Amino acid sequence: MKTQIKSLLVLSVLSIFSLAGCGVIENIVNPGDDETGENLPYTQEQAKNKLLQLGETSGFEITYQAYDDDDEEIVNYTFGMKDNIAWQDDGADIEAIKRTDSGLDIFEYDSETQSYVQTYTYSESDAVEVYNSYVTSYTAVFFMANAYDGMEGYHKVKDLTFAGRSATEYRYDLTVYAGEVHLTTVIDKEIGITLFWDANGKTYEGESGSATFKVSSFKTGSQVNAPAV
């Protein structure tokens, strides 16, 4: 699953910047009023801290999908946090991590017994580092839009409701000598994470590509049930 997320992030970057040729900008379409670009409500670090704080208080569970330029689903993924437990489900593998007074326990879901099986325990001295590593890999995809925070031409389009959340849509359109790119992102107003990310572009030689990331469900509080581990 971590490989899939890494591939998605690489695809996200390449789909934008591989079309920029040498990076010489010819024209930026629909720039922000100050021509320096809009800023997102929170930095990546602030958004991550808000997300983790939500997970450590009322809890959350987010499900998302991602697609390539053939509209083929390449990721169907759920990540949640509640009651000192974080878990992920990519449709093939389900795992959970649980913080305890003595360290960190790792669990994998056994489909035959329909229960979680403990596979490893980290000591208290290693628990924080390992836990942060897991959570960083789980949450990386929620901050794709932060790469464009304040970038010239990145601008607010409208407020809307997305996956049941109050959100804001932003747009970025770029024309360079090699081609053009169009990017739409939707940002959660309260937490600041990316709820939607869609990029498509083409070169003047006729090559094209696209990638889409979409949160389909964002549960909080009593809607969230942590795994029984």
Secondary structure, DSSP 4 states (H G I P E B T S, - for coil): -HHHHHHHHHHHHHHHHGGGTTS-EEEEES--TTSS-PPPSS-HHHHHHHHHHHHHTT-EEEEEEEE-TT--EEEEEEEEEETTEEEEE-SS-EEEEEEETTEEEEEEEETTTTEEEEEEEEEHHHHHHHHHHHHHHHHGGGGGGGGGTT-TT-EEEEEEEETTEEEEEEEEEEEESSEEEEEEEEEETTT--EEEEEEEEEETTS-EEEEEEEEEEEEEGGG------
